[in-house]
Amino acid sequence: MVRFEGHNNSNFVEEDAVLNPDDSHILSLPKYEKHVGRFNDAKDITLLTDDKLLVTDLIGSRLKVVGSKGNAVTLLAPEEISNPWSCAKIDSDKIAVTMLRNKAVVILSINGEVISKIGDDLFEAPSGVASLSNGNLVVSDTVTCKVSIVDSKGHLVKTLGNRDRKEECFLKPRYVCGSSSGNIIVSDAGSHCVKIFDSNGCFVRTFGSFGKEDGKLKCPYGVCTNMYGDIFVADHYNSRVSMFNGNGIFVSHILTKDHGLSHPQGLTIGPDNKLYVTHGQMKATEILVVQMSTLQNDVEQCNTISYV
């Protein structure tokens, strides 16, 4: 295994190297280091372009653009961003970011220019955000325990779930994402499960329950899907990333403590089938990058290629 020194005093691993659980290395970054290249609590991550990642640093109160190989870090709108939780790309030229302290969603250009702030009359603690194909946004709120669909102006379109049906109620919903089929996927951390709604916001199913056995969850955080509709869940307190098929049937644990994973939070999958996960002991201070197989349901070929 070959390692080399990269920017910002971080260690990276050559992409043709394979990390085994027995010899993998993690660099622990200081929690409250103010250096632009460090993460204090990387709540969420999404792919901005083919070679750039967008990372929300909640405690650092910064929105960071990171080279997908960890070779550059820049800030977006440092004066306007406050306690960002989650991020989502809208079309090809805009970004949505939930801001916890401001109780709103900020819309930015891909270059970091603030376009608008929406939803400050709807949210108390906006956390997850996802963009739908029709231009609407899905936003979860951990205080009101609601998941809302809003339009580009911030007007409420629909509130997901039915409070008269227990399986549709939320308890601390944290992250949301959309699937290739148009489904909306919500990690309901307080209920230790994941809930799925269709493109119209109608309830489809729930999967997962409290526990550490295969298919069970302890406070799920980030969720994302691949081109086949498989669902990946950051199982926060079990310190693993689990894969389920589109029907919520458990497939495999993609990453565990044996890979050095600890308390995963945000995650996203690129078109090259690389999985990016933010994680860390107390707060998410690193991004772990995993190359997965491009074959559907082939989970045997999954190699950790770098730590950022």
C-alpha positions in Angstrom: 0.0 0.0 0.0 1.4 3.4 -1.0 0.6 6.7 0.8 1.6 10.2 -0.1 1.1 13.6 1.5 -1.5 15.8 0.0 -2.7 19.4 0.7 -4.0 20.6 4.0 -1.8 18.0 5.9 -4.2 15.2 4.9 -3.1 11.7 3.8 -4.4 10.2 0.6 -4.0 6.8 -1.0 -3.3 6.1 -4.7 -6.4 4.9 -6.5 -4.9 1.6 -7.6 -4.0 0.8 -4.0 -6.4 -1.5 -2.0 -6.9 -0.9 1.7 -7.6 -4.0 3.8 -9.3 -3.6 7.2 -6.1 -4.7 8.9 -3.8 -2.0 7.4 -6.1 0.9 6.7 -5.1 4.2 8.1 -7.3 7.1 9.3 -6.0 10.6 9.9 -7.9 12.2 12.9 -8.3 15.9 12.2 -8.7 18.3 15.1 -12.4 19.0 15.8 -12.2 22.7 16.1 -9.3 23.5 13.8 -10.3 26.7 11.8 -8.1 25.9 8.7 -10.1 26.0 5.6 -9.1 22.5 4.6 -10.3 20.9 7.8 -13.8 19.6 8.7 -15.3 20.3 12.1 -18.6 18.5 11.5 -19.2 17.5 7.9 -22.9 16.8 8.1 -23.5 16.2 4.4 -21.8 15.7 1.0 -23.0 15.8 -2.6 -21.3 15.7 -6.0 -21.1 19.2 -7.4 -19.3 18.3 -10.7 -17.4 15.2 -11.9 -14.3 16.2 -9.9 -15.7 18.4 -7.1 -17.6 17.6 -3.9 -19.8 20.0 -1.9 -19.5 19.5 1.9 -21.5 21.2 4.6 -19.5 21.9 7.8 -22.1 22.5 10.5 -19.8 23.5 13.4 -17.4 25.3 11.1 -20.3 27.2 9.6 -18.9 26.8 6.2 -19.9 25.4 2.8 -16.8 23.8 1.2 -15.9 22.7 -2.3 -13.4 19.8 -2.2 -11.6 18.2 -5.0 -12.8 14.6 -5.3 -9.2 13.5 -4.7 -8.8 15.9 -1.8 -6.5 18.1 -3.8 -8.2 21.5 -3.2 -10.6 23.1 -0.8 -12.4 26.4 -1.3 -15.3 28.2 0.4 -18.7 29.2 -1.1 -20.4 32.3 0.2 -18.5 32.4 3.5 -20.3 35.6 4.7 -23.9 34.3 3.9 -23.6 30.7 5.1 -24.4 29.9 8.8 -24.6 26.4 10.3 -25.3 24.6 7.0 -26.7 21.1 7.5 -27.4 19.6 4.1 -26.9 20.4 0.4 -28.4 19.4 -2.9 -27.7 20.3 -6.5 -30.5 21.9 -8.4 -30.3 21.3 -12.2 -26.7 22.1 -13.4 -26.3 25.6 -12.1 -27.8 26.0 -8.6 -27.4 24.6 -5.1 -29.8 24.4 -2.2 -28.4 24.4 1.4 -30.4 24.1 4.7 -29.2 26.5 7.3 -30.0 25.4 10.9 -29.6 28.6 12.7 -31.3 30.8 10.1 -34.2 28.3 9.9 -34.2 28.6 6.1 -33.0 27.1 2.8 -30.5 29.3 0.8 -30.4 28.9 -3.0 -26.9 29.6 -4.5 -25.5 29.7 -7.9 -22.9 26.9 -8.5 -20.3 29.7 -8.1 -21.6 30.6 -4.6 -23.7 33.7 -5.4 -26.7 33.9 -3.2 -29.9 33.9 -5.2 -32.6 33.7 -2.5 -33.5 32.4 0.9 -36.7 30.5 1.3 -38.8 28.7 3.9 -37.9 30.9 6.9 -41.7 30.9 7.7 -42.0 27.1 7.4 -39.0 25.6 9.2 -37.6 25.4 12.8 -34.6 23.2 12.2 -34.2 22.3 8.5 -31.9 19.4 8.1 -32.0 17.3 4.9 -32.7 18.6 1.5 -33.2 17.0 -1.9 -34.1 18.4 -5.4 -36.9 16.8 -7.4 -37.1 16.6 -11.2 -39.9 19.2 -11.3 -37.8 21.8 -9.5 -39.4 21.4 -6.1 -37.4 20.7 -3.0 -37.9 18.2 -0.2 -36.9 19.4 3.2 -36.8 17.6 6.6 -37.2 19.4 9.9 -35.9 17.7 13.1 -37.9 20.0 15.5 -41.3 20.0 13.8 -40.8 16.4 12.7 -42.1 17.2 9.3 -40.9 16.5 5.8 -42.2 19.1 3.3 -42.2 19.6 -0.4 -41.8 23.3 -1.3 -41.5 25.1 -4.7 -38.7 27.3 -5.8 -40.2 30.3 -4.1 -40.5 28.5 -0.8 -44.3 27.9 -0.9 -45.5 24.8 0.7 -46.7 22.2 -1.9 -47.3 19.2 0.4 -46.4 17.8 3.8 -45.4 14.1 3.6 -47.0 11.5 5.8 -50.3 11.1 7.6 -50.2 11.9 11.4 -53.2 9.5 11.9 -51.1 6.5 10.7 -48.1 5.6 12.9 -46.0 4.2 10.1 -46.3 7.5 8.2 -45.4 9.7 11.2 -41.8 11.1 11.6 -39.7 11.3 14.7 -36.5 13.4 14.0 -36.3 13.0 10.2 -32.7 13.9 9.3 -31.9 13.3 5.7 -33.8 13.0 2.4 -32.9 11.9 -1.2 -34.6 11.1 -4.5 -34.3 7.9 -6.4 -34.0 7.4 -10.2 -37.6 6.3 -10.3 -38.7 9.6 -8.6 -39.3 8.2 -5.1 -38.5 10.3 -2.0 -36.5 8.5 0.7 -36.4 9.8 4.2 -34.1 8.7 7.1 -36.3 8.8 10.2 -33.7 8.8 12.9 -35.9 8.8 15.9 -37.9 5.9 14.6 -34.8 4.0 13.5 -36.2 3.4 10.0 -36.3 4.7 6.4 -39.6 5.8 4.8 -40.3 5.8 1.1 -42.8 8.0 -0.7 -43.6 8.2 -4.4 -43.1 11.2 -6.6 -46.5 12.6 -5.6 -45.6 12.4 -1.9 -47.8 9.4 -1.2 -46.5 6.8 1.3 -45.1 3.6 -0.2 -43.3 1.7 2.6 -41.0 1.8 5.5 -38.1 -0.5 6.3 -35.7 -0.9 9.2 -36.2 -1.0 13.0 -34.1 -0.5 16.1 -31.2 -3.0 16.5 -27.8 -4.1 15.3 -28.7 -7.2 13.4 -28.6 -7.2 9.5 -31.3 -4.9 8.1 -31.8 -3.1 11.4 -30.7 0.5 12.2 -29.7 2.7 15.1 -30.5 6.3 14.2 -30.1 6.4 10.4 -28.5 9.5 9.0 -27.6 10.1 5.3 -29.4 8.2 2.5 -28.6 8.0 -1.2 -29.3 5.7 -4.2 -27.5 4.4 -7.2 -28.7 4.1 -10.8 -30.4 0.8 -10.0 -32.5 2.3 -7.2 -30.6 0.5 -4.5 -30.6 2.5 -1.2 -27.6 3.2 0.9 -28.1 4.2 4.5 -25.6 5.7 7.0 -26.4 3.6 10.1 -25.0 6.2 12.5 -24.8 4.4 15.9 -24.0 1.0 14.4 -21.1 2.7 12.5 -21.8 1.1 9.2 -23.2 1.9 5.8 -25.9 -0.7 4.7 -27.3 -1.4 1.3 -30.9 -2.2 0.7 -32.7 -2.8 -2.6 -35.4 -0.5 -3.8 -38.0 -2.4 -1.9 -36.2 -2.0 1.4 -34.8 -5.6 1.5 -31.4 -5.8 3.2 -28.6 -6.7 0.8 -25.2 -6.1 2.5 -23.1 -3.9 4.8 -20.9 -1.9 2.5 -18.7 -0.4 5.2 -18.3 -1.3 8.9 -16.0 -0.6 11.8 -13.6 -3.1 10.3 -13.0 -0.5 7.5 -12.3 2.2 10.1 -15.8 3.7 9.8 -17.2 5.6 12.8 -20.6 7.2 13.1 -21.2 8.0 9.4 -23.4 11.0 8.6 -23.6 12.3 5.0 -23.1 10.1 1.9 -23.4 10.3 -1.9 -22.7 8.2 -4.9 -21.0 9.5 -8.1 -21.7 8.3 -11.7 -18.5 6.3 -11.5 -20.0 4.4 -8.6 -17.7 5.9 -5.9 -19.3 6.2 -2.6 -18.3 9.2 -0.5 -19.1 9.1 3.3 -18.5 11.7 6.0 -17.6 10.2 9.4 -15.7 10.6 12.6 -15.6 9.6 16.2 -17.4 12.5 17.8 -18.0 14.7 14.8 -17.6 14.0 11.1 -14.0 15.1 10.4 -13.2 12.9 7.4 -14.5 11.8 4.0 -14.0 8.2 3.2 -14.1 7.2 -0.5 -15.1 3.7 -1.7 -15.0 2.3 -5.2 -17.9 -0.1 -5.6 -18.6 -2.5 -8.4 -20.5 -1.2 -11.4 -22.4 -4.5 -11.6 -25.9 -4.5 -10.0 -26.0 -6.1 -6.6 -22.3 -7.1 -6.9 -21.1 -6.0 -3.4 -18.0 -8.2 -3.3 -15.8 -5.7 -5.2 -15.8 -2.8 -2.8 -12.4 -1.2 -2.0 -11.6 1.7 0.2 -9.4 3.9 -2.0 -8.7 7.0 0.1 -9.4 9.1 3.1 -9.7 12.9 2.7 
